[in-house]
Amino acid sequence: MTQSAAASRGVGIARVGPNAILQYLPVLEKAMGRSALDEFLTAEHLERVPDGSEMIEEGLAAQFHQAVRRQFPDVAAELARDAGAGAADYIIANRIPAFARAILALLPRPVAEDMLSRSIADHAWTFAGSGEFRVHRQPPMTFEIIGNPIVRGECASQPICVWHAAVFTQLFSKLVGGTYSVTERQCCASGAESCRFELVRSKFQTY
């Protein structure tokens, strides 16, 4: 299944959800303090952070994520993991109706996984922007972002999309239940055509 974000939103500048940045702010403030956060935003020309009322240009989200990786290389992965989990928690609390959350929790695990993956694909443009999102459901389930705009232009020796992996991990763990982990197996920043994420549920869970 594919989801072309650009095609789904028509012509114009591709956009992503503001929580790609907003959920980073409390994580950064906790890690470095308010003054240091303000200095970081000023130095990176990111003073005008989104207020959450509308979608933001994907380039702004990419600029922010890349600035975090550049300025805080030793803890960037940890910061991204916490910010991604925060973004997923926001989605669960504010974008998924209570009845849908209840249904997912009651469904057999494979059915719930399939339903949630379809919902993620339907809303892929909110995190993939102009990239093309695909779901491969044969075990293990994988998610793919072709031309991921958040790492566009970056070069890395290993996958760096910790934020995306954390969002997927938290969504499945909280909505389907159990302990899930998502690992990025290949990354556009490392020269791959797509960022590919593999979803695995702990085999020690009972269901």
N, C-alpha and C positions, 0 to 999 in steps of 0.2 A: 504494500500500500504506500502511496506517495502523497505528500502534501507540499505543493509549491507555494511557499509563503507569498512570493511576489504576485503570482497569478491570483491567489485568493483575495488579495487586497487591491488589485487593479494597478494602474500606472501611478507613478509618483515615488517619493522617497520611502523606502522600506522602514518600518517601525517595529519596535518590540515593546513589551510591557515595562512600565517604570520600575517595577520591583527588581529588575536586573541591576538597578543602582540602589534603590531605596533600602533594600534589606541588607546592603553592604554597610550603610552608614552607622547603625548601632553597633555592628560588629567592629568596625574600625574605631569608633569612639571608645568602646570598651577596651580595645587593645592598646590604644595610644593616647587616649585623652582628647578632650574637645579641642584644645588649642592646637595640638599636633594635627588633628584631623582638618581643622580650618587651614592650617599651613599647607597641608597636602593638597587640598582642593584648590587653593589659590595658585600654588606652584604648577598644577596641572591644568589651570584655566577651567576648572570644573565648579566654580563657585555657585553657578545657577543650577543646582540639582533639581530634578523633577519634583513636583508637589503631589504626584499620584493621581492627578485629575485627568490625564490623557496619556496616550502612547507617546513614546519618545523615538527619535531617530536612532536607528541601529548603530550608526557611527558613534553616537554619544556613549552608548552602552559599551561598545568596543573600546573606545578611548579610556573609559573608566576602568574596565577590567584589565586592560593592558597596562595602565598606569600602576595599578595595585601590584601586578606581577613584576613590573620593573623596579618600583620603589621598595618593595618589601619581599625580595626573593626568598628569604629564609622561612617566612611564615605565610607566603601567599596562598599556598595550598590549604592551610588550615583556615585562613580568612575566607577563602572561596567556599570551603565546605560548610562553614557556619552560615554564610550569606545565602548559599543555595538552600540549605535546610530552612532558613527563615523565609525565603521566597515561597517554598512549598507549603509551609505552615500558613502563610498568608492566603495562598490559593485555596487551601482546604477550608479555612475559616470564612473566607469572603466570596469565593467564586463557585463553590460546590454546594448545592442545596443539602440541607440536613437529610432529606429523604434519600437522596442519591448516596450519601455517605453510609446511611443505614443499610441500603440495599447491597452495596459493595461488601460490607462487612458480613452479610448473611449468605452471599452467593458462594458456591464452590470455588475454590481458589483459582483453577484454570479459567473459569468463566469470568470471575472478577478481574483477573489479569487482562484478559482479552478486552473486556469492557473499558477498563481504565486506559489501556493502550490506544483504543479507538478514540477516546475522549482527548487524550494528549495529542494525537494526530490531527484531530479536528481543530485544535487550538494551537497548532505548532507555530503559526506565524507570530505568536506572542513572545516566543523565545528564540526562534530560528530566523526571524526577519526575512531577508531575501534568499536565505538558504533553502534547500529542498529537504524536507523531512520524510523519512521512510521508517516503517516498522516491519521487522522480519519476525514473524511469530513462531517459526519452528524453533524448538528448544536448542540452545538457550535463546530467549527472546532478546532481540537487539534493536537498538534505535540508531538511526543514521542521519546525520546532518551534512548534506553535500554542499560544499562551499560555505561553511559556517562563518558568518560575518563577524562573530565576536573575536575570532583569532585571525582574521584576514590580515595578511601582511606580516604576521609574526613567524619567527623561526625558533624551533625548539627541538631538542634531541629526543624528547619523549612527550607523550600526550599531556596536555595542560588544561583540559576543560573540566576542572574539578567542580566548578559551579554547576554545570549542566548535570554531571553525574550525581551531585548531591541533591539536586531538585528531584530527579527521577527516583533516587533511593528513598527519599523522605515520602514522596507521594505513595509509592507502593507499600512501604512499611506501615504508614499511618492508615491508608485507606483499605488495603487488602488485608493487612495484618501479618505479623511475623517479622522476621529479620531478613531484609533484602539488602543486597549490595549491588552497586552498578560500577563497572570498571570500564574505562575508556581504552579500547584495544588499539585504535589507530586515530591519528589526529591530523587535521589539515595543516597545523603549525609544523608538523614533522614531515610534510610533503605528501601526505595522503590526499586522495580526492575528497574524502569525507571524514568526519569525526564519527566513530562507531562505538556505541556503548552496549555492553553486555549486562543483562539483568540476571541475577542469580538469587534464589531464595535459599536460606540456610537449610541444609539437609537434616539438621537436628530438630527442626520444627515438626510438630505433629499436626496433621490436618486430615 
